[in-house]
Amino acid sequence: MKLSGEERERLDALVRVGKHPTRLLTKARILLKADASEAGEGWSDSQIAAALDTSTDTVARTRQQLVEEGLEAVLVRKHSPASARPRIFDGAAEAKLIALACSEPPKGRKRWTLQLLEEAVVELNIVERAFPPARPADSSSGSSGTARPNWCGDCRARPPAAQRGPRCRLRTPIRLRSIDPSA
């Protein structure tokens, strides 16, 4: 796969300048390393995967997408119609939301908050709801939503020290299991 001088300059600029999503930077680096032109390095998929700490499948898919769809398709993330979560805002509704967010906030407010925007777009019939419906609670997990005595980390509703279980040294929010010597 060979990149044109213009494509190579664009990818170099992405990697060198400004802040961009990691996914975009990884794809740009993959294409720069895979470039078999005179200016490129022409690395193999396995060399690129090892150097960029990604999978060979990601490298192969990125190369294939460049060849089949072009550079723009590689760099722009598209919403998948097969996504598990359907889009709430189409193009027109999104434009109205942006216009609303750029307008003066409601009386007595300095700026728009997400909650105010949500209420406004529903009230103005731009969309039926602004957020996906909440998932039903998973009853099989046994989670009651209350603080448990042997959660590690800093919980505002922690029980007295005598009732707490062992603490995780990393202070990560994971549940530590009680050790039962009789088991």
KOLVORO-982758 format. One record per residue: x, y, z of N, C-alpha, C, O in turn; residue in three letters. Coordinates in steps of 0.05 Angstrom, whole numbers, plus 5000, padded with zeros to 4 digits. Example, Ala and Ser with C-alpha at 12.3 -4.5 7.8 and 13.67 -1.06 7.14 Angstrom:
526448865156524649105156526449345156528549345169Ala/525749555142527349795143525850015157526850235161Ser/
***
This chain:
501749775000500050005000501850255000503750265016Met/501250444982502850684980501050924984498850944974Lys/502051115001500651365006501751574987504151574980Leu/499951754979500851984963502252184982501952165006Ser/503652374971505052574987503052735004503652795027Gly/500752794992498752955006497552795030497152895051Glu/497052535025495952365047497952335069497252345093Glu/500552305062502652275082502952525098503252515123Arg/502752765085502953015100500653045119500953135142Glu/498252965111495852985128496152805152495552895175Arg/497052565148497452375171499652475189499452455214Leu/501852575178504052685195503052915212503652935236Asp/501453085200500353315215498553225238498653335260Ala/496953015233495152905254496852805277496152855300Leu/498952665272500552545293502152765308502552745332Val/503152965294504853165306503353385320504253485341Arg/501053475310499753725319497153675333495453515323Val/496753805355494153805368493353545382494953355382Gly/491053555394490053315408487853185391486053315381Lys/488152925389486252775373485652515388487152435405His/483352385383482752135396484851925390486051915369Pro/485351755410487451545408486951365384488851295370Thr/484451305379483751125357484751245331485851105314Arg/484251505327485051645303488151655300489251605279Leu/489451715322492451725322493551445316495551425301Leu/492451235327493350965321493050895292494950785280Thr/490750965280490350905252492351065235493350955215Lys/492851315242494751475226497551355228498951345208Ala/498351275252500951155255501150885240503250825228Arg/499050735240499050485225499450535195501150405183Ile/498050725184498350785156501050895149502150835128Leu/502151065167504851165162506950945162508750945145Leu/506750755180508650535182508250345159510150225150Lys/505750305149505250115128505850225100505950075081Ala/506250485098506650615072509150495059511350505070Asp/508750385035510950255020512150444999513750354982Ala/511450704999512550884980515450954988516350855009Ser/516751114973519551194979519851325006521751285020Glu/517851485013517951635038517151465062517651535085Ala/515851235057514751075078516750865088518950835077Gly/515850725109517550515121516950235111518650065112Glu/514450195102513749935091513849695110514749485103Gly/513049745135513149525155511049325150509049375137Trp/511449085161509448865159507348915181507749075199Ser/505148775178502948805198503948725226503248865245Asp/505448515228506348425255508348625267508248665291Ser/510048745251511848955261510349195271510949305292Gln/508349275256506749515263505149455289505149615307Ile/503949215290502349145314504149145339503249235360Ala/506549035337508349025360509249305368509349375392Ala/509849475348510849745354508749925366509350095383Ala/506249895357504050065366502249945387500250055395Leu/503049705396501549565417498549535410496849615425Asp/498149425386495449375376495449095364497448955364Thr/493249005353493048735341493648745312493348955299Ser/494548525301495048505272492348535257492348625234Thr/490148445269487548475256486848775252485848855231Asp/487448935272486949225270488649345248487649505232Thr/491149265246492849365225491749275197491649445179Val/491049025195490048925169487449065161487049135138Ala/485549105180483049235174483549535166482149635148Arg/485449665179486049945172487149965144486250135129Thr/489049785138490149785110487849725090487649865070Arg/486249525095484149445077482149675073481249735050Gln/481449815095479550035093480650265076479250395061Gln/483250315079484550525062484350455033483650625016Leu/484950205026484950114998482150124987481750214964Val/480150025002477450004992475850264993474250314975Glu/476250425014474550655018475950925018474651135016Glu/478550925020480151165019480851275047479851175067Gly/482551475047483651585072481451705090481551665114Leu/479651845078477551975093475951775110475251825133Glu/475251545098473751345112475251225135474051155156Ala/477851215133479551115155479451305178479451225202Val/479551565172479851765193477251855206477251965228Leu/474951815192472351905203470851665213470351475198Val/469951685238468451465250465451505243464351725249Arg/464251305232461451325224459751175244460650975257Lys/457351275248455451125265454450885250453650895227His/454550655264453650405251450650375255449650395277Ser/449150335233446250295236445650035251443350005262Pro/447549855253447049605267447849635297447849435311Ala/448449875305449249925333447049835352444649845346Ser/447949735375445949645395444349875406442149845416Ala/445450125406444050355416443250535393445050655380Arg/440750555387439850725365440351025371440451105394Pro/440851175350441251465353438651605361436551535352Arg/438951795379436651945388436352195371434152275364Ile/438552325365438552575349439452515321441652415316Phe/437652585301438552575273439852845267440253005285Asp/440652885242442053135235440453385242441653575252Gly/437953395235436253635240435953685270436153905279Ala/435353465285435053505314437653585327437653745346Ala/439853485318442453555329443053855323444053995341Glu/442353945299442654235293441054405311441954615320Ala/438554325317436854475335437954475363437854675377Lys/439054245372440254225399442654425400442954565420Leu/444354425380446654605380445754895381446855065395Ile/443754965365442655235365441555305392441955535402Ala/440255125405439155165432441455205452441255395469Leu/443455045451445755065469447255325466448355435485Ala/447255445441448555695436446855935442447856165442Cys/444355895448442456115453442756195483444256075498Ser/441256405490441356495518440156275536438156155529Glu/441356235559440256035578437656135590437056375588Pro/436155955602433656045615434056265636436256295647Pro/431956415641432156635660433056525687432156325697Lys/434856675700435956595726438256395724439256315745Gly/439156325700441456145696443656285681443156445664Arg/446156215688448456325674449056185648449856305629Lys/448555915649449155755625447355515624445955455644Arg/447355385601445755135598447154905612449554885610Trp/445654745625446754495636445554265619443654305604Thr/446754025621445653795606442753745614441153675597Leu/442153775639439453715648437453925636435253855628Gln/438254185636436554385624436254335594434054375584Leu/438354265580438154205552436353965547434653965528Leu/436553765563434853525560431953605563430253525547Glu/431353755584428553835588427554015565425253985557Glu/429254185555428454375534427854225508425954285494Ala/429654035500429153895474426653725475425353685455Val/426053615498423553455501421153645501419153585488Val/421353865516419154055518418554185490416254235484Glu/420654235474420254355448419654155426419554225403Leu/419253905434418653685415420753645394420153575371Asn/423253695401425453645382425953345381426353225360Ile/425853215405425952925407424052835429423252995445Val/423452575429421652465450423052455477421852515498Glu/425552375476427152355500430052415492430852365469Arg/431552515511434352595504436352385511438652395501Ala/435652195528437551985535436251715530433851695530Phe/437951505525436751245521435251155547435951245568Pro/433350975544431850885568433750745586435650605577Pro/433350765612434950635632434650335629432450225624Ala/436850185633436749895633435449795658435849915680Arg/433849585656432649475681434849355698436949255688Pro/434549375724436549265743436848965739434848825735Ala/439248875740439848595737439448455764441148475782Asp/437248325766436548195792438347965799438447885822Ser/439647845779441347615785444047695798445347525810Ser/444747955797447348035809447148055839449248055852Ser/444748075850444548105879445248375889445448415913Gly/445548565871446348835879443948985890441849005876Ser/444149085913441949245925442349535922440549695928Ser/444749615913445349905910446250035935446750275935Gly/446449885957447450015982450349955986451449765974Thr/451650116003454450076008454849816023453249746041Ala/456949666016457449416030459949456048461749606041Arg/460049316070462249356089464949286078466949386088Pro/465249106059467849036050468449126021469848996006Asn/467449366014468249495989470749655997470849776018Trp/472749655979475049815986474750085972472850125957Cys/476450275978476250545967474950725987474150646008Gly/474650965979473451165997470451195991469751315971Asp/468851086008465951106005464951296026465751276049Cys/463151476019462151676038460451546060460251656082Arg/459251316054457551186074458850936085457550726087Ala/461350966093462850726103461950656131461450836147Arg/461750396137461150316164463550356182465750406173Pro/463150326209465350346227467550146220466949936208Pro/470050196228472350036221471949746229472849566215Ala/470749696252470349426262468549256243468849016242Ala/466849386228464949246210466049216182464949076166Gln/468249366175469249356148470849106144472149006162Arg/470849016119472548786112475348876105476049116110Gly/477048706095479748776088479848996067477949006050Pro/481849166067482049386047483949306025485949166030Arg/483349386002485049335979487349535979486949775983Cys/489749435975492149615976492149815953493150035956Arg/490949745931490849915908488650125910488550315894Leu/486850085929484550265934482850285909481850505902Arg/482450065895480750065872477949985880477649845900Thr/475950065865473150005873472349725865470549685849Pro/473649525877472949245872472049125898472949205919Ile/470348925896469448795920471348585928472048405913Arg/472248595953474048395964472448165976470448215990Leu/473247925970471747695981472547636009474947656016Arg/470647556025471247476052472447196051471547026036Ser/474347146068475546876068474346726091474346816114Ile/473146496085471846336105473546086109473645916091Asp/474946066132476745836136475345566138476545356133Pro/472745576143471245316146470445206119469444976117Ser/470745366097469845276071471745086058471244996036Ala/
***
